[in-house]
Amino acid sequence: MTETVAQDIQRLEEQERLLRFSRFSPDDAWALGNQVRETALSIGAGVAIDISLRDRVLFHCALPGTTTDNVEWIRRKRNTVFRLWHSSYLVGRRLALSGRGQEEAHNLSLADYAVHGGGFPLFVADLGCVGAVTVSGVPQRVDHAIVTDAIAAFLKVNLGDSRLPD
């Protein structure tokens, strides 16, 4: 199925609406991090996984097949989430639709920000975006799907039509 950029954006916005936490603790980060790990392992994806609040890392794991470069991609994707409070993939798809680059549209330097799939905001009720779940190691659409599928499983949310087609 060929998905248009506009259809991607609608699905990504719906994912952000659905995938919200009532609370989020270090224990939740550990459990969610392991859910992300299991999701990646189930499809044979060698990824690095990070769950961070603005001031600290709560979970970090690198699966076989990753490199030190994946940590750098995580940092840049996470920075995008922290700056704009949206998934790094949604930001990238919106920019693709607009025909603008990240520097022009948001003053996001290429050295410190990445608008590729894999970074997803941790939205907590009444608090907003408190952190990010970030994955790097496979194509960006798969990075994003690993994160959202794991969060959906953790929250027991059915993404239904808002799940991105492969």
CYANA upper distance limits for C-alpha pairs under 8 A (distance plus 0.5 A):
  1 MET  CA    165 PRO  CA      7.84
  3 GLU  CA      7 GLN  CA      6.76
  3 GLU  CA      8 ASP  CA      7.11
  3 GLU  CA    165 PRO  CA      8.16
  4 THR  CA      8 ASP  CA      6.75
  5 VAL  CA      9 ILE  CA      6.72
  5 VAL  CA     93 ARG  CA      6.75
  5 VAL  CA     94 ARG  CA      8.35
  5 VAL  CA     96 ALA  CA      7.96
  5 VAL  CA     97 LEU  CA      6.87
  6 ALA  CA     10 GLN  CA      6.88
  6 ALA  CA     97 LEU  CA      7.62
  7 GLN  CA     11 ARG  CA      6.83
  8 ASP  CA     12 LEU  CA      6.56
  8 ASP  CA     93 ARG  CA      7.80
  8 ASP  CA    164 LEU  CA      7.50
  9 ILE  CA     13 GLU  CA      6.54
  9 ILE  CA     90 LEU  CA      6.68
  9 ILE  CA     93 ARG  CA      6.90
  9 ILE  CA     94 ARG  CA      7.25
 10 GLN  CA     14 GLU  CA      6.76
 10 GLN  CA    162 SER  CA      8.37
 11 ARG  CA     15 GLN  CA      6.72
 11 ARG  CA    161 ASP  CA      8.02
 11 ARG  CA    162 SER  CA      5.01
 11 ARG  CA    163 ARG  CA      7.14
 11 ARG  CA    164 LEU  CA      7.23
 12 LEU  CA     16 GLU  CA      6.90
 12 LEU  CA     89 TYR  CA      8.49
 12 LEU  CA     90 LEU  CA      6.46
 12 LEU  CA    162 SER  CA      7.53
 12 LEU  CA    164 LEU  CA      8.34
 13 GLU  CA     17 ARG  CA      6.87
 13 GLU  CA     90 LEU  CA      7.86
 14 GLU  CA     18 LEU  CA      6.68
 14 GLU  CA    162 SER  CA      6.56
 15 GLN  CA     19 LEU  CA      6.33
 15 GLN  CA    148 THR  CA      8.07
 15 GLN  CA    159 LEU  CA      7.54
 15 GLN  CA    162 SER  CA      6.63
 15 GLN  CA    163 ARG  CA      8.00
 16 GLU  CA     20 ARG  CA      7.70
 16 GLU  CA     86 HIS  CA      8.14
 16 GLU  CA     87 SER  CA      8.32
 16 GLU  CA    121 PRO  CA      8.35
 18 LEU  CA    157 VAL  CA      7.90
 18 LEU  CA    159 LEU  CA      8.13
 19 LEU  CA    123 PHE  CA      8.16
 19 LEU  CA    148 THR  CA      8.33
 19 LEU  CA    151 ILE  CA      7.31
 19 LEU  CA    152 ALA  CA      6.99
 19 LEU  CA    155 LEU  CA      7.92
 19 LEU  CA    157 VAL  CA      7.89
 20 ARG  CA    122 LEU  CA      7.44
 20 ARG  CA    123 PHE  CA      5.58
 20 ARG  CA    124 VAL  CA      6.47
 20 ARG  CA    125 ALA  CA      7.65
 21 PHE  CA    122 LEU  CA      7.85
 21 PHE  CA    123 PHE  CA      6.50
 21 PHE  CA    124 VAL  CA      5.22
 21 PHE  CA    125 ALA  CA      6.76
 21 PHE  CA    155 LEU  CA      8.04
 22 SER  CA    124 VAL  CA      6.04
 22 SER  CA    125 ALA  CA      5.62
 23 ARG  CA    124 VAL  CA      6.18
 23 ARG  CA    125 ALA  CA      7.40
 24 PHE  CA     28 ASP  CA      6.32
 24 PHE  CA     29 ALA  CA      7.73
 24 PHE  CA    124 VAL  CA      7.37
 25 SER  CA     29 ALA  CA      6.83
 26 PRO  CA     30 TRP  CA      6.83
 26 PRO  CA     58 LEU  CA      6.67
 27 ASP  CA     31 ALA  CA      6.81
 28 ASP  CA     32 LEU  CA      6.39
 29 ALA  CA     33 GLY  CA      6.26
 29 ALA  CA     51 ILE  CA      7.10
 29 ALA  CA     58 LEU  CA      6.61
 29 ALA  CA     59 PHE  CA      6.83
 30 TRP  CA     34 ASN  CA      6.76
 30 TRP  CA     58 LEU  CA      7.73
 30 TRP  CA     59 PHE  CA      6.61
 31 ALA  CA     35 GLN  CA      6.77
 32 LEU  CA     36 VAL  CA      6.68
 32 LEU  CA    150 ALA  CA      7.75
 32 LEU  CA    151 ILE  CA      7.47
 32 LEU  CA    154 PHE  CA      6.86
 33 GLY  CA     37 ARG  CA      6.67
 33 GLY  CA     49 ILE  CA      7.77
 33 GLY  CA     50 ASP  CA      8.02
 33 GLY  CA     51 ILE  CA      7.38
 33 GLY  CA     59 PHE  CA      6.65
 33 GLY  CA     60 HIS  CA      8.12
 34 ASN  CA     38 GLU  CA      6.60
 35 GLN  CA     39 THR  CA      6.59
 35 GLN  CA    150 ALA  CA      6.12
 35 GLN  CA    151 ILE  CA      8.31
 35 GLN  CA    153 ALA  CA      8.33
 35 GLN  CA    154 PHE  CA      7.46
 36 VAL  CA     40 ALA  CA      6.69
 36 VAL  CA     49 ILE  CA      7.97
 36 VAL  CA    146 ILE  CA      7.10
 36 VAL  CA    147 VAL  CA      6.70
 36 VAL  CA    150 ALA  CA      5.53
 36 VAL  CA    151 ILE  CA      8.08
 37 ARG  CA     41 LEU  CA      6.61
 37 ARG  CA     49 ILE  CA      7.83
 37 ARG  CA     61 CYS  CA      8.39
 38 GLU  CA     42 SER  CA      6.49
 39 THR  CA     43 ILE  CA      7.41
 39 THR  CA    146 ILE  CA      6.68
 39 THR  CA    149 ASP  CA      7.96
 39 THR  CA    150 ALA  CA      6.64
 40 ALA  CA     44 GLY  CA      6.71
 40 ALA  CA     45 ALA  CA      5.50
 40 ALA  CA     46 GLY  CA      7.63
 40 ALA  CA     47 VAL  CA      7.61
 40 ALA  CA    146 ILE  CA      6.64
 41 LEU  CA     45 ALA  CA      6.33
 41 LEU  CA     46 GLY  CA      8.00
 45 ALA  CA    137 GLY  CA      7.94
 45 ALA  CA    138 VAL  CA      7.16
 46 GLY  CA     62 ALA  CA      8.32
 46 GLY  CA     63 LEU  CA      5.76
 46 GLY  CA     64 PRO  CA      6.04
 46 GLY  CA     65 GLY  CA      5.31
 46 GLY  CA     66 THR  CA      6.24
 46 GLY  CA    137 GLY  CA      6.47
 46 GLY  CA    138 VAL  CA      7.59
 47 VAL  CA     62 ALA  CA      6.65
 47 VAL  CA     63 LEU  CA      6.00
 47 VAL  CA     64 PRO  CA      8.06
 47 VAL  CA     65 GLY  CA      7.61
 47 VAL  CA     66 THR  CA      6.23
 47 VAL  CA     70 ASN  CA      8.12
 47 VAL  CA    135 VAL  CA      6.80
 47 VAL  CA    136 SER  CA      5.82
 47 VAL  CA    137 GLY  CA      4.80
 47 VAL  CA    138 VAL  CA      7.19
 48 ALA  CA     60 HIS  CA      7.93
 48 ALA  CA     61 CYS  CA      6.16
 48 ALA  CA     62 ALA  CA      4.62
 48 ALA  CA     63 LEU  CA      6.47
 48 ALA  CA     66 THR  CA      6.87
 48 ALA  CA     70 ASN  CA      6.74
 48 ALA  CA     71 VAL  CA      7.44
 48 ALA  CA     74 ILE  CA      8.39
 48 ALA  CA    135 VAL  CA      6.12
 48 ALA  CA    136 SER  CA      5.89
 48 ALA  CA    137 GLY  CA      6.87
 49 ILE  CA     59 PHE  CA      8.10
 49 ILE  CA     60 HIS  CA      5.97
 49 ILE  CA     61 CYS  CA      5.62
 49 ILE  CA     62 ALA  CA      6.74
 49 ILE  CA     74 ILE  CA      8.42
 49 ILE  CA    133 VAL  CA      8.05
 49 ILE  CA    134 THR  CA      6.35
 49 ILE  CA    135 VAL  CA      5.17
 49 ILE  CA    136 SER  CA      7.37
 50 ASP  CA     57 VAL  CA      7.83
 50 ASP  CA     58 LEU  CA      8.24
 50 ASP  CA     59 PHE  CA      6.08
 50 ASP  CA     60 HIS  CA      4.98
 50 ASP  CA     61 CYS  CA      7.18
 50 ASP  CA     74 ILE  CA      7.69
 50 ASP  CA    132 ALA  CA      8.41
 50 ASP  CA    133 VAL  CA      6.33
 50 ASP  CA    134 THR  CA      5.62
 50 ASP  CA    135 VAL  CA      6.94
 51 ILE  CA     57 VAL  CA      6.66
 51 ILE  CA     58 LEU  CA      6.08
 51 ILE  CA     59 PHE  CA      5.49
 51 ILE  CA     60 HIS  CA      6.99
 51 ILE  CA    131 GLY  CA      7.85
 51 ILE  CA    132 ALA  CA      6.27
 51 ILE  CA    133 VAL  CA      5.01
 51 ILE  CA    134 THR  CA      6.83
 52 SER  CA     56 ARG  CA      6.22
 52 SER  CA     57 VAL  CA      4.76
 52 SER  CA     58 LEU  CA      5.86
 52 SER  CA     59 PHE  CA      7.41
 52 SER  CA    131 GLY  CA      5.94
 52 SER  CA    132 ALA  CA      6.06
 52 SER  CA    133 VAL  CA      7.21
 53 LEU  CA     57 VAL  CA      6.80
 53 LEU  CA     58 LEU  CA      7.70
 53 LEU  CA    130 VAL  CA      6.35
 53 LEU  CA    131 GLY  CA      4.52
 53 LEU  CA    132 ALA  CA      7.05
 54 ARG  CA     82 PHE  CA      7.83
 54 ARG  CA    130 VAL  CA      7.26
 54 ARG  CA    131 GLY  CA      6.27
 62 ALA  CA     66 THR  CA      6.88
 65 GLY  CA    137 GLY  CA      8.49
 66 THR  CA     70 ASN  CA      6.96
 66 THR  CA    137 GLY  CA      6.68
 67 THR  CA     71 VAL  CA      8.18
 68 THR  CA     72 GLU  CA      7.62
 69 ASP  CA     73 TRP  CA      6.94
 70 ASN  CA     74 ILE  CA      6.66
 70 ASN  CA    136 SER  CA      5.89
 70 ASN  CA    137 GLY  CA      6.55
 71 VAL  CA     75 ARG  CA      6.77
 71 VAL  CA    136 SER  CA      8.05
 72 GLU  CA     76 ARG  CA      6.87
 73 TRP  CA     77 LYS  CA      6.59
 73 TRP  CA    114 ALA  CA      7.65
 73 TRP  CA    136 SER  CA      6.87
 74 ILE  CA     78 ARG  CA      6.34
 74 ILE  CA    118 GLY  CA      8.42
 74 ILE  CA    119 GLY  CA      7.95
 74 ILE  CA    134 THR  CA      6.43
 74 ILE  CA    135 VAL  CA      6.88
 74 ILE  CA    136 SER  CA      6.54
 75 ARG  CA     79 ASN  CA      6.60
 75 ARG  CA    112 ASP  CA      8.09
 75 ARG  CA    113 TYR  CA      8.25
 76 ARG  CA     80 THR  CA      6.94
 76 ARG  CA    111 ALA  CA      8.07
 76 ARG  CA    112 ASP  CA      5.63
 76 ARG  CA    113 TYR  CA      4.64
 76 ARG  CA    114 ALA  CA      5.46
 77 LYS  CA     81 VAL  CA      7.01
 77 LYS  CA     88 SER  CA      6.33
 77 LYS  CA    113 TYR  CA      6.42
 77 LYS  CA    114 ALA  CA      5.31
 77 LYS  CA    115 VAL  CA      6.92
 77 LYS  CA    116 HIS  CA      7.39
 77 LYS  CA    117 GLY  CA      8.30
 77 LYS  CA    118 GLY  CA      7.45
 77 LYS  CA    119 GLY  CA      5.79
 77 LYS  CA    134 THR  CA      7.56
 78 ARG  CA     82 PHE  CA      6.68
 78 ARG  CA     88 SER  CA      8.22
 78 ARG  CA    113 TYR  CA      8.36
 78 ARG  CA    119 GLY  CA      6.17
 78 ARG  CA    120 PHE  CA      8.36
 78 ARG  CA    132 ALA  CA      6.65
 78 ARG  CA    133 VAL  CA      8.16
 78 ARG  CA    134 THR  CA      6.85
 79 ASN  CA     83 ARG  CA      6.51
 79 ASN  CA    112 ASP  CA      7.52
 79 ASN  CA    113 TYR  CA      6.28
 79 ASN  CA    114 ALA  CA      8.31
 80 THR  CA     84 LEU  CA      6.51
 80 THR  CA     85 TRP  CA      8.18
 80 THR  CA     86 HIS  CA      8.27
 80 THR  CA     87 SER  CA      8.26
 80 THR  CA     88 SER  CA      6.46
 80 THR  CA    108 LEU  CA      8.48
 80 THR  CA    113 TYR  CA      5.94
 80 THR  CA    114 ALA  CA      6.86
 80 THR  CA    115 VAL  CA      7.32
 80 THR  CA    119 GLY  CA      8.34
 81 VAL  CA     85 TRP  CA      5.44
 81 VAL  CA     86 HIS  CA      5.82
 81 VAL  CA     87 SER  CA      6.16
 81 VAL  CA     88 SER  CA      6.40
 81 VAL  CA    119 GLY  CA      6.88
 81 VAL  CA    120 PHE  CA      7.05
 81 VAL  CA    121 PRO  CA      6.44
 81 VAL  CA    132 ALA  CA      7.11
 82 PHE  CA     86 HIS  CA      8.48
 82 PHE  CA    121 PRO  CA      8.14
 82 PHE  CA    129 CYS  CA      8.04
 82 PHE  CA    131 GLY  CA      7.46
 82 PHE  CA    132 ALA  CA      7.78
 85 TRP  CA    121 PRO  CA      6.71
 85 TRP  CA    129 CYS  CA      6.50
 86 HIS  CA     90 LEU  CA      7.09
 86 HIS  CA     91 VAL  CA      7.16
 86 HIS  CA    120 PHE  CA      7.28
 86 HIS  CA    121 PRO  CA      6.50
 87 SER  CA     91 VAL  CA      6.89
 87 SER  CA    117 GLY  CA      7.96
 87 SER  CA    118 GLY  CA      8.08
 87 SER  CA    119 GLY  CA      5.88
 87 SER  CA    120 PHE  CA      4.82
 87 SER  CA    121 PRO  CA      6.37
 88 SER  CA     92 GLY  CA      6.73
 88 SER  CA    114 ALA  CA      7.47
 88 SER  CA    115 VAL  CA      5.27
 88 SER  CA    116 HIS  CA      6.06
 88 SER  CA    117 GLY  CA      5.97
 88 SER  CA    118 GLY  CA      7.03
 88 SER  CA    119 GLY  CA      5.57
 88 SER  CA    120 PHE  CA      7.10
 89 TYR  CA     93 ARG  CA      6.57
 89 TYR  CA    115 VAL  CA      6.42
 89 TYR  CA    116 HIS  CA      5.56
 89 TYR  CA    117 GLY  CA      4.45
 89 TYR  CA    118 GLY  CA      7.19
 89 TYR  CA    119 GLY  CA      7.63
 89 TYR  CA    140 GLN  CA      8.11
 89 TYR  CA    141 ARG  CA      8.26
 89 TYR  CA    144 HIS  CA      7.46
 90 LEU  CA     94 ARG  CA      6.56
 90 LEU  CA    115 VAL  CA      8.46
 90 LEU  CA    117 GLY  CA      8.21
 91 VAL  CA     95 LEU  CA      6.72
 91 VAL  CA    115 VAL  CA      6.39
 92 GLY  CA     96 ALA  CA      6.63
 92 GLY  CA    102 GLN  CA      8.43
 92 GLY  CA    115 VAL  CA      5.06
 92 GLY  CA    116 HIS  CA      6.42
 92 GLY  CA    117 GLY  CA      8.19
 93 ARG  CA     97 LEU  CA      6.74
 94 ARG  CA     98 SER  CA      6.75
 95 LEU  CA     99 GLY  CA      6.41
 95 LEU  CA    100 ARG  CA      5.89
 95 LEU  CA    101 GLY  CA      6.73
 95 LEU  CA    102 GLN  CA      7.54
 95 LEU  CA    105 ALA  CA      8.22
 96 ALA  CA    100 ARG  CA      7.25
 96 ALA  CA    101 GLY  CA      8.37
100 ARG  CA    104 GLU  CA      6.99
100 ARG  CA    105 ALA  CA      6.65
101 GLY  CA    105 ALA  CA      6.51
102 GLN  CA    106 HIS  CA      6.05
102 GLN  CA    107 ASN  CA      6.96
102 GLN  CA    108 LEU  CA      5.98
102 GLN  CA    109 SER  CA      7.88
102 GLN  CA    110 LEU  CA      8.24
102 GLN  CA    115 VAL  CA      7.83
103 GLU  CA    107 ASN  CA      4.73
103 GLU  CA    108 LEU  CA      5.14
103 GLU  CA    109 SER  CA      6.16
103 GLU  CA    110 LEU  CA      7.79
104 GLU  CA    108 LEU  CA      8.32
108 LEU  CA    112 ASP  CA      7.71
108 LEU  CA    113 TYR  CA      6.38
109 SER  CA    113 TYR  CA      6.40
110 LEU  CA    114 ALA  CA      7.05
116 HIS  CA    140 GLN  CA      6.27
117 GLY  CA    139 PRO  CA      8.49
117 GLY  CA    140 GLN  CA      4.76
117 GLY  CA    141 ARG  CA      6.15
117 GLY  CA    142 VAL  CA      8.20
117 GLY  CA    143 ASP  CA      6.35
117 GLY  CA    144 HIS  CA      5.35
118 GLY  CA    133 VAL  CA      8.40
118 GLY  CA    134 THR  CA      5.79
118 GLY  CA    135 VAL  CA      5.35
118 GLY  CA    136 SER  CA      6.68
118 GLY  CA    140 GLN  CA      6.70
118 GLY  CA    141 ARG  CA      8.10
118 GLY  CA    142 VAL  CA      8.36
118 GLY  CA    143 ASP  CA      5.04
118 GLY  CA    144 HIS  CA      4.66
118 GLY  CA    145 ALA  CA      8.26
118 GLY  CA    146 ILE  CA      8.42
118 GLY  CA    147 VAL  CA      7.20
119 GLY  CA    132 ALA  CA      6.95
119 GLY  CA    133 VAL  CA      6.29
119 GLY  CA    134 THR  CA      4.69
119 GLY  CA    135 VAL  CA      6.94
119 GLY  CA    144 HIS  CA      7.40
119 GLY  CA    147 VAL  CA      8.27
120 PHE  CA    132 ALA  CA      5.95
120 PHE  CA    133 VAL  CA      5.75
120 PHE  CA    134 THR  CA      6.70
120 PHE  CA    144 HIS  CA      8.13
120 PHE  CA    147 VAL  CA      7.61
120 PHE  CA    148 THR  CA      8.15
121 PRO  CA    129 CYS  CA      6.46
121 PRO  CA    130 VAL  CA      8.09
121 PRO  CA    131 GLY  CA      6.48
121 PRO  CA    132 ALA  CA      5.00
121 PRO  CA    133 VAL  CA      6.95
122 LEU  CA    128 GLY  CA      8.46
122 LEU  CA    129 CYS  CA      5.93
122 LEU  CA    130 VAL  CA      6.26
122 LEU  CA    131 GLY  CA      5.41
122 LEU  CA    132 ALA  CA      5.59
122 LEU  CA    133 VAL  CA      7.28
123 PHE  CA    127 LEU  CA      7.83
123 PHE  CA    128 GLY  CA      5.59
123 PHE  CA    129 CYS  CA      4.92
123 PHE  CA    130 VAL  CA      6.70
123 PHE  CA    131 GLY  CA      7.95
124 VAL  CA    128 GLY  CA      5.95
124 VAL  CA    129 CYS  CA      6.97
124 VAL  CA    130 VAL  CA      7.26
133 VAL  CA    147 VAL  CA      7.42
134 THR  CA    147 VAL  CA      7.59
135 VAL  CA    143 ASP  CA      6.17
135 VAL  CA    144 HIS  CA      7.91
135 VAL  CA    146 ILE  CA      8.23
135 VAL  CA    147 VAL  CA      7.35
136 SER  CA    140 GLN  CA      8.29
136 SER  CA    143 ASP  CA      6.54
137 GLY  CA    143 ASP  CA      7.57
138 VAL  CA    142 VAL  CA      6.77
138 VAL  CA    143 ASP  CA      6.34
139 PRO  CA    143 ASP  CA      6.70
140 GLN  CA    144 HIS  CA      6.65
141 ARG  CA    145 ALA  CA      6.71
142 VAL  CA    146 ILE  CA      6.55
143 ASP  CA    147 VAL  CA      7.11
144 HIS  CA    148 THR  CA      6.77
145 ALA  CA    149 ASP  CA      6.19
145 ALA  CA    163 ARG  CA      8.34
145 ALA  CA    164 LEU  CA      7.68
146 ILE  CA    150 ALA  CA      6.58
147 VAL  CA    151 ILE  CA      6.67
148 THR  CA    152 ALA  CA      6.45
149 ASP  CA    153 ALA  CA      6.65
150 ALA  CA    154 PHE  CA      6.56
151 ILE  CA    155 LEU  CA      6.54
152 ALA  CA    156 LYS  CA      6.13
152 ALA  CA    157 VAL  CA      5.28
152 ALA  CA    158 ASN  CA      7.01
152 ALA  CA    159 LEU  CA      7.34
153 ALA  CA    157 VAL  CA      6.86
153 ALA  CA    158 ASN  CA      8.39
159 LEU  CA    163 ARG  CA      5.90
